[in-house]
Amino acid sequence: MNRQSIGKAGEELVCRYLKKEGYKILERNFRTRFGEIDIITARKGHIAFVEVKTRQSDAYGTPAEAVGVKKQKSIILSAQEYITRCVKADFEFSFDVAEVILKEDKPLISYIENAFFC
C-alpha cells in the first residue's frame, strides 16, 4: 500500500468511527490556500477540525506526533477560512487528531479531542 492509499484508508475508518459516535461529517479534504483539513465534523453545537494520521505501525512514534507546529498553523488558518465562509451560527470549535494504526487483524483508532489550540 502506498502513502496515499494508506491515508485514504485511515480517513475512511475515522469517518465511520465519527458517524458511530454521533458526529455529522460536514466536509472532507477541505482545501484553502493555507492547506487542507482532512475532516470537518459537527455534533451538539460543536465543530471539530480533524487531522487524520495513519501509519502501519508506531515503530517511529505515534501518528499524532507527526502533527507539528507548521501543520497546526496550516489547519488553524484553514479553519478560520472555513468559519468565515461556512458557519452561520454559534458553535464551539476544537482541533482534534485521529490516529490510525493499520494492524493486520484490526485497525486501531485513537481519537484525541482538543489536541492543540489556537
MODELLER restraints for C-alpha pairs under 7 A, 6 or more apart:
rsr = mdl.restraints
at = mdl.atoms
rsr.add(forms.Gaussian(group=physical.xy_distance, feature=features.Distance(at['CA:6:A'], at['CA:54:A']), mean=6.60, stdev=0.5))
rsr.add(forms.Gaussian(group=physical.xy_distance, feature=features.Distance(at['CA:7:A'], at['CA:54:A']), mean=5.73, stdev=0.5))
rsr.add(forms.Gaussian(group=physical.xy_distance, feature=features.Distance(at['CA:10:A'], at['CA:52:A']), mean=6.98, stdev=0.5))
rsr.add(forms.Gaussian(group=physical.xy_distance, feature=features.Distance(at['CA:10:A'], at['CA:54:A']), mean=5.45, stdev=0.5))
rsr.add(forms.Gaussian(group=physical.xy_distance, feature=features.Distance(at['CA:10:A'], at['CA:100:A']), mean=5.95, stdev=0.5))
rsr.add(forms.Gaussian(group=physical.xy_distance, feature=features.Distance(at['CA:11:A'], at['CA:52:A']), mean=6.27, stdev=0.5))
rsr.add(forms.Gaussian(group=physical.xy_distance, feature=features.Distance(at['CA:14:A'], at['CA:98:A']), mean=7.00, stdev=0.5))
rsr.add(forms.Gaussian(group=physical.xy_distance, feature=features.Distance(at['CA:22:A'], at['CA:43:A']), mean=6.74, stdev=0.5))
rsr.add(forms.Gaussian(group=physical.xy_distance, feature=features.Distance(at['CA:23:A'], at['CA:41:A']), mean=6.15, stdev=0.5))
rsr.add(forms.Gaussian(group=physical.xy_distance, feature=features.Distance(at['CA:23:A'], at['CA:42:A']), mean=5.47, stdev=0.5))
rsr.add(forms.Gaussian(group=physical.xy_distance, feature=features.Distance(at['CA:23:A'], at['CA:43:A']), mean=4.95, stdev=0.5))
rsr.add(forms.Gaussian(group=physical.xy_distance, feature=features.Distance(at['CA:24:A'], at['CA:41:A']), mean=5.49, stdev=0.5))
rsr.add(forms.Gaussian(group=physical.xy_distance, feature=features.Distance(at['CA:24:A'], at['CA:42:A']), mean=5.23, stdev=0.5))
rsr.add(forms.Gaussian(group=physical.xy_distance, feature=features.Distance(at['CA:24:A'], at['CA:43:A']), mean=6.39, stdev=0.5))
rsr.add(forms.Gaussian(group=physical.xy_distance, feature=features.Distance(at['CA:25:A'], at['CA:40:A']), mean=6.19, stdev=0.5))
rsr.add(forms.Gaussian(group=physical.xy_distance, feature=features.Distance(at['CA:25:A'], at['CA:41:A']), mean=4.47, stdev=0.5))
rsr.add(forms.Gaussian(group=physical.xy_distance, feature=features.Distance(at['CA:25:A'], at['CA:42:A']), mean=6.61, stdev=0.5))
rsr.add(forms.Gaussian(group=physical.xy_distance, feature=features.Distance(at['CA:26:A'], at['CA:40:A']), mean=5.43, stdev=0.5))
rsr.add(forms.Gaussian(group=physical.xy_distance, feature=features.Distance(at['CA:26:A'], at['CA:41:A']), mean=5.14, stdev=0.5))
rsr.add(forms.Gaussian(group=physical.xy_distance, feature=features.Distance(at['CA:26:A'], at['CA:42:A']), mean=6.85, stdev=0.5))
rsr.add(forms.Gaussian(group=physical.xy_distance, feature=features.Distance(at['CA:27:A'], at['CA:39:A']), mean=5.78, stdev=0.5))
rsr.add(forms.Gaussian(group=physical.xy_distance, feature=features.Distance(at['CA:27:A'], at['CA:40:A']), mean=5.00, stdev=0.5))
rsr.add(forms.Gaussian(group=physical.xy_distance, feature=features.Distance(at['CA:27:A'], at['CA:41:A']), mean=6.96, stdev=0.5))
rsr.add(forms.Gaussian(group=physical.xy_distance, feature=features.Distance(at['CA:28:A'], at['CA:38:A']), mean=5.53, stdev=0.5))
rsr.add(forms.Gaussian(group=physical.xy_distance, feature=features.Distance(at['CA:28:A'], at['CA:39:A']), mean=4.57, stdev=0.5))
rsr.add(forms.Gaussian(group=physical.xy_distance, feature=features.Distance(at['CA:28:A'], at['CA:40:A']), mean=6.39, stdev=0.5))
rsr.add(forms.Gaussian(group=physical.xy_distance, feature=features.Distance(at['CA:29:A'], at['CA:36:A']), mean=5.99, stdev=0.5))
rsr.add(forms.Gaussian(group=physical.xy_distance, feature=features.Distance(at['CA:29:A'], at['CA:37:A']), mean=5.50, stdev=0.5))
rsr.add(forms.Gaussian(group=physical.xy_distance, feature=features.Distance(at['CA:29:A'], at['CA:38:A']), mean=4.49, stdev=0.5))
rsr.add(forms.Gaussian(group=physical.xy_distance, feature=features.Distance(at['CA:29:A'], at['CA:39:A']), mean=6.17, stdev=0.5))
rsr.add(forms.Gaussian(group=physical.xy_distance, feature=features.Distance(at['CA:30:A'], at['CA:36:A']), mean=5.43, stdev=0.5))
rsr.add(forms.Gaussian(group=physical.xy_distance, feature=features.Distance(at['CA:30:A'], at['CA:37:A']), mean=5.15, stdev=0.5))
rsr.add(forms.Gaussian(group=physical.xy_distance, feature=features.Distance(at['CA:30:A'], at['CA:38:A']), mean=6.55, stdev=0.5))
rsr.add(forms.Gaussian(group=physical.xy_distance, feature=features.Distance(at['CA:31:A'], at['CA:37:A']), mean=6.59, stdev=0.5))
rsr.add(forms.Gaussian(group=physical.xy_distance, feature=features.Distance(at['CA:32:A'], at['CA:78:A']), mean=5.88, stdev=0.5))
rsr.add(forms.Gaussian(group=physical.xy_distance, feature=features.Distance(at['CA:34:A'], at['CA:74:A']), mean=5.47, stdev=0.5))
rsr.add(forms.Gaussian(group=physical.xy_distance, feature=features.Distance(at['CA:34:A'], at['CA:77:A']), mean=6.33, stdev=0.5))
rsr.add(forms.Gaussian(group=physical.xy_distance, feature=features.Distance(at['CA:34:A'], at['CA:78:A']), mean=5.80, stdev=0.5))
rsr.add(forms.Gaussian(group=physical.xy_distance, feature=features.Distance(at['CA:35:A'], at['CA:74:A']), mean=5.58, stdev=0.5))
rsr.add(forms.Gaussian(group=physical.xy_distance, feature=features.Distance(at['CA:35:A'], at['CA:75:A']), mean=6.78, stdev=0.5))
rsr.add(forms.Gaussian(group=physical.xy_distance, feature=features.Distance(at['CA:35:A'], at['CA:78:A']), mean=6.37, stdev=0.5))
rsr.add(forms.Gaussian(group=physical.xy_distance, feature=features.Distance(at['CA:36:A'], at['CA:75:A']), mean=6.72, stdev=0.5))
rsr.add(forms.Gaussian(group=physical.xy_distance, feature=features.Distance(at['CA:36:A'], at['CA:78:A']), mean=6.78, stdev=0.5))
rsr.add(forms.Gaussian(group=physical.xy_distance, feature=features.Distance(at['CA:37:A'], at['CA:49:A']), mean=6.70, stdev=0.5))
rsr.add(forms.Gaussian(group=physical.xy_distance, feature=features.Distance(at['CA:37:A'], at['CA:50:A']), mean=6.71, stdev=0.5))
rsr.add(forms.Gaussian(group=physical.xy_distance, feature=features.Distance(at['CA:37:A'], at['CA:51:A']), mean=6.35, stdev=0.5))
rsr.add(forms.Gaussian(group=physical.xy_distance, feature=features.Distance(at['CA:37:A'], at['CA:75:A']), mean=6.02, stdev=0.5))
rsr.add(forms.Gaussian(group=physical.xy_distance, feature=features.Distance(at['CA:37:A'], at['CA:78:A']), mean=6.99, stdev=0.5))
rsr.add(forms.Gaussian(group=physical.xy_distance, feature=features.Distance(at['CA:38:A'], at['CA:50:A']), mean=6.06, stdev=0.5))
rsr.add(forms.Gaussian(group=physical.xy_distance, feature=features.Distance(at['CA:38:A'], at['CA:51:A']), mean=5.41, stdev=0.5))
rsr.add(forms.Gaussian(group=physical.xy_distance, feature=features.Distance(at['CA:38:A'], at['CA:52:A']), mean=6.33, stdev=0.5))
rsr.add(forms.Gaussian(group=physical.xy_distance, feature=features.Distance(at['CA:39:A'], at['CA:49:A']), mean=6.15, stdev=0.5))
rsr.add(forms.Gaussian(group=physical.xy_distance, feature=features.Distance(at['CA:39:A'], at['CA:50:A']), mean=5.04, stdev=0.5))
rsr.add(forms.Gaussian(group=physical.xy_distance, feature=features.Distance(at['CA:39:A'], at['CA:51:A']), mean=6.76, stdev=0.5))
rsr.add(forms.Gaussian(group=physical.xy_distance, feature=features.Distance(at['CA:40:A'], at['CA:48:A']), mean=5.80, stdev=0.5))
rsr.add(forms.Gaussian(group=physical.xy_distance, feature=features.Distance(at['CA:40:A'], at['CA:49:A']), mean=4.77, stdev=0.5))
rsr.add(forms.Gaussian(group=physical.xy_distance, feature=features.Distance(at['CA:40:A'], at['CA:50:A']), mean=6.04, stdev=0.5))
rsr.add(forms.Gaussian(group=physical.xy_distance, feature=features.Distance(at['CA:41:A'], at['CA:47:A']), mean=5.63, stdev=0.5))
rsr.add(forms.Gaussian(group=physical.xy_distance, feature=features.Distance(at['CA:41:A'], at['CA:48:A']), mean=5.31, stdev=0.5))
rsr.add(forms.Gaussian(group=physical.xy_distance, feature=features.Distance(at['CA:41:A'], at['CA:49:A']), mean=6.70, stdev=0.5))
rsr.add(forms.Gaussian(group=physical.xy_distance, feature=features.Distance(at['CA:42:A'], at['CA:48:A']), mean=6.22, stdev=0.5))
rsr.add(forms.Gaussian(group=physical.xy_distance, feature=features.Distance(at['CA:45:A'], at['CA:91:A']), mean=5.10, stdev=0.5))
rsr.add(forms.Gaussian(group=physical.xy_distance, feature=features.Distance(at['CA:45:A'], at['CA:92:A']), mean=6.45, stdev=0.5))
rsr.add(forms.Gaussian(group=physical.xy_distance, feature=features.Distance(at['CA:46:A'], at['CA:91:A']), mean=5.23, stdev=0.5))
rsr.add(forms.Gaussian(group=physical.xy_distance, feature=features.Distance(at['CA:46:A'], at['CA:92:A']), mean=4.70, stdev=0.5))
rsr.add(forms.Gaussian(group=physical.xy_distance, feature=features.Distance(at['CA:46:A'], at['CA:93:A']), mean=5.74, stdev=0.5))
rsr.add(forms.Gaussian(group=physical.xy_distance, feature=features.Distance(at['CA:47:A'], at['CA:91:A']), mean=6.50, stdev=0.5))
rsr.add(forms.Gaussian(group=physical.xy_distance, feature=features.Distance(at['CA:47:A'], at['CA:92:A']), mean=6.20, stdev=0.5))
rsr.add(forms.Gaussian(group=physical.xy_distance, feature=features.Distance(at['CA:47:A'], at['CA:93:A']), mean=4.91, stdev=0.5))
rsr.add(forms.Gaussian(group=physical.xy_distance, feature=features.Distance(at['CA:47:A'], at['CA:94:A']), mean=6.58, stdev=0.5))
rsr.add(forms.Gaussian(group=physical.xy_distance, feature=features.Distance(at['CA:48:A'], at['CA:93:A']), mean=5.66, stdev=0.5))
rsr.add(forms.Gaussian(group=physical.xy_distance, feature=features.Distance(at['CA:48:A'], at['CA:94:A']), mean=4.82, stdev=0.5))
rsr.add(forms.Gaussian(group=physical.xy_distance, feature=features.Distance(at['CA:48:A'], at['CA:95:A']), mean=5.80, stdev=0.5))
rsr.add(forms.Gaussian(group=physical.xy_distance, feature=features.Distance(at['CA:48:A'], at['CA:96:A']), mean=6.43, stdev=0.5))
rsr.add(forms.Gaussian(group=physical.xy_distance, feature=features.Distance(at['CA:49:A'], at['CA:94:A']), mean=6.26, stdev=0.5))
rsr.add(forms.Gaussian(group=physical.xy_distance, feature=features.Distance(at['CA:49:A'], at['CA:95:A']), mean=4.96, stdev=0.5))
rsr.add(forms.Gaussian(group=physical.xy_distance, feature=features.Distance(at['CA:49:A'], at['CA:96:A']), mean=6.05, stdev=0.5))
rsr.add(forms.Gaussian(group=physical.xy_distance, feature=features.Distance(at['CA:50:A'], at['CA:95:A']), mean=6.08, stdev=0.5))
rsr.add(forms.Gaussian(group=physical.xy_distance, feature=features.Distance(at['CA:50:A'], at['CA:96:A']), mean=4.78, stdev=0.5))
rsr.add(forms.Gaussian(group=physical.xy_distance, feature=features.Distance(at['CA:50:A'], at['CA:97:A']), mean=5.44, stdev=0.5))
rsr.add(forms.Gaussian(group=physical.xy_distance, feature=features.Distance(at['CA:50:A'], at['CA:98:A']), mean=6.78, stdev=0.5))
rsr.add(forms.Gaussian(group=physical.xy_distance, feature=features.Distance(at['CA:51:A'], at['CA:96:A']), mean=6.40, stdev=0.5))
rsr.add(forms.Gaussian(group=physical.xy_distance, feature=features.Distance(at['CA:51:A'], at['CA:97:A']), mean=4.83, stdev=0.5))
rsr.add(forms.Gaussian(group=physical.xy_distance, feature=features.Distance(at['CA:51:A'], at['CA:98:A']), mean=6.19, stdev=0.5))
rsr.add(forms.Gaussian(group=physical.xy_distance, feature=features.Distance(at['CA:52:A'], at['CA:97:A']), mean=5.87, stdev=0.5))
rsr.add(forms.Gaussian(group=physical.xy_distance, feature=features.Distance(at['CA:52:A'], at['CA:98:A']), mean=4.76, stdev=0.5))
rsr.add(forms.Gaussian(group=physical.xy_distance, feature=features.Distance(at['CA:52:A'], at['CA:99:A']), mean=6.09, stdev=0.5))
rsr.add(forms.Gaussian(group=physical.xy_distance, feature=features.Distance(at['CA:53:A'], at['CA:63:A']), mean=5.29, stdev=0.5))
rsr.add(forms.Gaussian(group=physical.xy_distance, feature=features.Distance(at['CA:53:A'], at['CA:64:A']), mean=6.51, stdev=0.5))
rsr.add(forms.Gaussian(group=physical.xy_distance, feature=features.Distance(at['CA:53:A'], at['CA:98:A']), mean=6.27, stdev=0.5))
rsr.add(forms.Gaussian(group=physical.xy_distance, feature=features.Distance(at['CA:53:A'], at['CA:99:A']), mean=5.11, stdev=0.5))
rsr.add(forms.Gaussian(group=physical.xy_distance, feature=features.Distance(at['CA:53:A'], at['CA:100:A']), mean=6.16, stdev=0.5))
rsr.add(forms.Gaussian(group=physical.xy_distance, feature=features.Distance(at['CA:54:A'], at['CA:63:A']), mean=6.34, stdev=0.5))
rsr.add(forms.Gaussian(group=physical.xy_distance, feature=features.Distance(at['CA:54:A'], at['CA:99:A']), mean=5.99, stdev=0.5))
rsr.add(forms.Gaussian(group=physical.xy_distance, feature=features.Distance(at['CA:54:A'], at['CA:100:A']), mean=4.54, stdev=0.5))
rsr.add(forms.Gaussian(group=physical.xy_distance, feature=features.Distance(at['CA:54:A'], at['CA:101:A']), mean=5.79, stdev=0.5))
rsr.add(forms.Gaussian(group=physical.xy_distance, feature=features.Distance(at['CA:55:A'], at['CA:63:A']), mean=6.49, stdev=0.5))
rsr.add(forms.Gaussian(group=physical.xy_distance, feature=features.Distance(at['CA:55:A'], at['CA:100:A']), mean=6.28, stdev=0.5))
rsr.add(forms.Gaussian(group=physical.xy_distance, feature=features.Distance(at['CA:55:A'], at['CA:101:A']), mean=4.96, stdev=0.5))
rsr.add(forms.Gaussian(group=physical.xy_distance, feature=features.Distance(at['CA:55:A'], at['CA:102:A']), mean=6.27, stdev=0.5))
rsr.add(forms.Gaussian(group=physical.xy_distance, feature=features.Distance(at['CA:56:A'], at['CA:101:A']), mean=5.34, stdev=0.5))
rsr.add(forms.Gaussian(group=physical.xy_distance, feature=features.Distance(at['CA:56:A'], at['CA:102:A']), mean=4.78, stdev=0.5))
rsr.add(forms.Gaussian(group=physical.xy_distance, feature=features.Distance(at['CA:56:A'], at['CA:103:A']), mean=6.59, stdev=0.5))
rsr.add(forms.Gaussian(group=physical.xy_distance, feature=features.Distance(at['CA:57:A'], at['CA:101:A']), mean=5.76, stdev=0.5))
rsr.add(forms.Gaussian(group=physical.xy_distance, feature=features.Distance(at['CA:57:A'], at['CA:102:A']), mean=6.91, stdev=0.5))
rsr.add(forms.Gaussian(group=physical.xy_distance, feature=features.Distance(at['CA:63:A'], at['CA:99:A']), mean=5.51, stdev=0.5))
rsr.add(forms.Gaussian(group=physical.xy_distance, feature=features.Distance(at['CA:64:A'], at['CA:97:A']), mean=6.51, stdev=0.5))
rsr.add(forms.Gaussian(group=physical.xy_distance, feature=features.Distance(at['CA:64:A'], at['CA:99:A']), mean=6.09, stdev=0.5))
rsr.add(forms.Gaussian(group=physical.xy_distance, feature=features.Distance(at['CA:76:A'], at['CA:118:A']), mean=6.62, stdev=0.5))
rsr.add(forms.Gaussian(group=physical.xy_distance, feature=features.Distance(at['CA:94:A'], at['CA:114:A']), mean=5.41, stdev=0.5))
rsr.add(forms.Gaussian(group=physical.xy_distance, feature=features.Distance(at['CA:95:A'], at['CA:113:A']), mean=6.91, stdev=0.5))
rsr.add(forms.Gaussian(group=physical.xy_distance, feature=features.Distance(at['CA:95:A'], at['CA:114:A']), mean=5.20, stdev=0.5))
rsr.add(forms.Gaussian(group=physical.xy_distance, feature=features.Distance(at['CA:95:A'], at['CA:115:A']), mean=5.98, stdev=0.5))
rsr.add(forms.Gaussian(group=physical.xy_distance, feature=features.Distance(at['CA:95:A'], at['CA:116:A']), mean=5.87, stdev=0.5))
rsr.add(forms.Gaussian(group=physical.xy_distance, feature=features.Distance(at['CA:95:A'], at['CA:117:A']), mean=6.63, stdev=0.5))
rsr.add(forms.Gaussian(group=physical.xy_distance, feature=features.Distance(at['CA:96:A'], at['CA:112:A']), mean=5.57, stdev=0.5))
rsr.add(forms.Gaussian(group=physical.xy_distance, feature=features.Distance(at['CA:96:A'], at['CA:113:A']), mean=4.61, stdev=0.5))
rsr.add(forms.Gaussian(group=physical.xy_distance, feature=features.Distance(at['CA:96:A'], at['CA:114:A']), mean=5.13, stdev=0.5))
rsr.add(forms.Gaussian(group=physical.xy_distance, feature=features.Distance(at['CA:96:A'], at['CA:115:A']), mean=5.04, stdev=0.5))
rsr.add(forms.Gaussian(group=physical.xy_distance, feature=features.Distance(at['CA:97:A'], at['CA:111:A']), mean=6.12, stdev=0.5))
rsr.add(forms.Gaussian(group=physical.xy_distance, feature=features.Distance(at['CA:97:A'], at['CA:112:A']), mean=5.18, stdev=0.5))
rsr.add(forms.Gaussian(group=physical.xy_distance, feature=features.Distance(at['CA:97:A'], at['CA:113:A']), mean=6.75, stdev=0.5))
rsr.add(forms.Gaussian(group=physical.xy_distance, feature=features.Distance(at['CA:97:A'], at['CA:115:A']), mean=6.00, stdev=0.5))
rsr.add(forms.Gaussian(group=physical.xy_distance, feature=features.Distance(at['CA:98:A'], at['CA:109:A']), mean=6.85, stdev=0.5))
rsr.add(forms.Gaussian(group=physical.xy_distance, feature=features.Distance(at['CA:98:A'], at['CA:110:A']), mean=5.81, stdev=0.5))
rsr.add(forms.Gaussian(group=physical.xy_distance, feature=features.Distance(at['CA:98:A'], at['CA:111:A']), mean=4.50, stdev=0.5))
rsr.add(forms.Gaussian(group=physical.xy_distance, feature=features.Distance(at['CA:98:A'], at['CA:112:A']), mean=6.10, stdev=0.5))
rsr.add(forms.Gaussian(group=physical.xy_distance, feature=features.Distance(at['CA:99:A'], at['CA:109:A']), mean=5.61, stdev=0.5))
rsr.add(forms.Gaussian(group=physical.xy_distance, feature=features.Distance(at['CA:99:A'], at['CA:110:A']), mean=5.04, stdev=0.5))
rsr.add(forms.Gaussian(group=physical.xy_distance, feature=features.Distance(at['CA:99:A'], at['CA:111:A']), mean=6.30, stdev=0.5))
rsr.add(forms.Gaussian(group=physical.xy_distance, feature=features.Distance(at['CA:100:A'], at['CA:107:A']), mean=6.77, stdev=0.5))
rsr.add(forms.Gaussian(group=physical.xy_distance, feature=features.Distance(at['CA:100:A'], at['CA:108:A']), mean=5.60, stdev=0.5))
rsr.add(forms.Gaussian(group=physical.xy_distance, feature=features.Distance(at['CA:100:A'], at['CA:109:A']), mean=4.65, stdev=0.5))
rsr.add(forms.Gaussian(group=physical.xy_distance, feature=features.Distance(at['CA:100:A'], at['CA:110:A']), mean=6.57, stdev=0.5))
rsr.add(forms.Gaussian(group=physical.xy_distance, feature=features.Distance(at['CA:101:A'], at['CA:107:A']), mean=5.70, stdev=0.5))
rsr.add(forms.Gaussian(group=physical.xy_distance, feature=features.Distance(at['CA:101:A'], at['CA:108:A']), mean=5.16, stdev=0.5))
rsr.add(forms.Gaussian(group=physical.xy_distance, feature=features.Distance(at['CA:101:A'], at['CA:109:A']), mean=6.67, stdev=0.5))
rsr.add(forms.Gaussian(group=physical.xy_distance, feature=features.Distance(at['CA:102:A'], at['CA:108:A']), mean=6.52, stdev=0.5))
